[in-house]
């Protein structure tokens, strides 16, 4: 993104009256160059490892992988094919520092996991930041009317897996307590039911009361779930305590519907959407006092909040008839910033575990946005109607 | 009566643990061959009044009544206010329920395709609740009225543009035999 400021008048040695042009180029975070030419890949699994690591390092936003031997950071070592898997033994070196890293992988899936782990380790050791390569994304393929299913993939878009086979309406999948645990609202029984499922395993209803059962956001301490119920007659935000199996009502809005709860990183607050002031906007409730505060005023609709580990809330804002992704401070100071470089019509944002990147849906597919200014990256290449992504934390 | 699987589910819920492995693959409609049990399979949850949240869904326990058409109620964009032009349709529904004591009703709320799917699910529920509230005001026993929302998942008409959207922002009625 290039911002051009035109200033008139006597500045420095400029000829008086001639405009002074200052260009501020926002091109994302500065990237360190990494050379992987010292990784000796002799077979297909070794190549898969290098390919996966290369893409992970590029997606991390902190590194640029060079094709040659030159690099501020070098990764050297051996990648030994072991039939179906790979033995890796590497050394990562950067000015004044290094670490050794070794891993055995028994299958292609484990080879990819190993590369993800090394990428995250490099982000942690070299940049002192949280990596995202080992995280996963859950999302929906909406094929048509009342016809969708839940899918998951790795943060690089690979290892896609279809979780449900319902061909039924499905809404708002969210991660549970780990990267195999998801919650989502299914319309398969003919009414909204909140389900909890182990990926590749069993599932069970978590809430299936009269009326609405949706939401399903786990608190950071994993002891509570924020959910939207209407068993008392109106859609409201509740917190289910898993220790006592008791629900506590957080909102009382006879003329409003609540949706899309998400927790603050400290577990003390929940951001959510309510239309108590006519149009849907983002609010935040203090869980202890149950006092709510409205956070968004700009835009005709503000929906789908996601709260990052770096204490920023991103959300979809409808401005001039087009949805865009913005972020704001949860303090409610009214300031918001649109994420640069996003595709038109971006919706459904969810923060990456690094608190820097955002997954969102646009043009029937998923994109990774960068709050530091790197261009958007299309995550899913295959055709479908990919929606409602949630990034594991 | 609580069956053993349900007890296991309760224990898992209380502990916040995941059910992994045997014994529970088939107890919710996870594939085309299994049946779809209803409310009794949901782990107990205690409401604000200290009592278990109860309530059986008409869809799971009653037989659907076929052959009676009740006209859909339409809504303005982003609204669940009942327009004066629509209330006569709700009065017809009330009349039917007051004349047919064995019938119970599920009011179904829908939205057009625009906006957040999560918000639309809540908006659809409030549309259904608005109709339900009006039916109660007209003298129908609230115990005979339930709601369900399909959000924007089940449009009456495919496509886009106001002519399509206005047909999709609606409340529908499903009668069941008690």
Interface residues (C-beta under 8 A of the other chain):
Chain A: X145 X146 X148 X165 X169 X171 X172 X176 X177 X180 X181 X185 X187 X188 X189 X190 X191 X192 X195 X196 X198 X201 X202 X203 X204 X205 X206 X207 X208 X209 X210 X211 X212 X214 X215 X222 X223 X228 X230 X231 X232 X233 X234 X235 X240 X242 X243 X244 X245 X246 X247 X248 X249 X256 X257 X258 X259 X260 X273 X275 X278 X279 X280 X301 X303 X304 X316 X318 X347 X348 X387 X388
Chain B: X9 X10 X12 X13 X14 X15 X16 X18 X19 X20 X21 X24 X25 X27 X28 X29 X30 X31 X36 X38 X39 X41 X42 X43 X44 X45 X46 X47 X48 X53 X55 X57 X59 X60 X78 X80 X106 X115 X116 X117 X118 X119 X121 X122 X123 X125 X126 X129 X146 X147 X148 X149 X150 X151 X153 X154 X155 X158
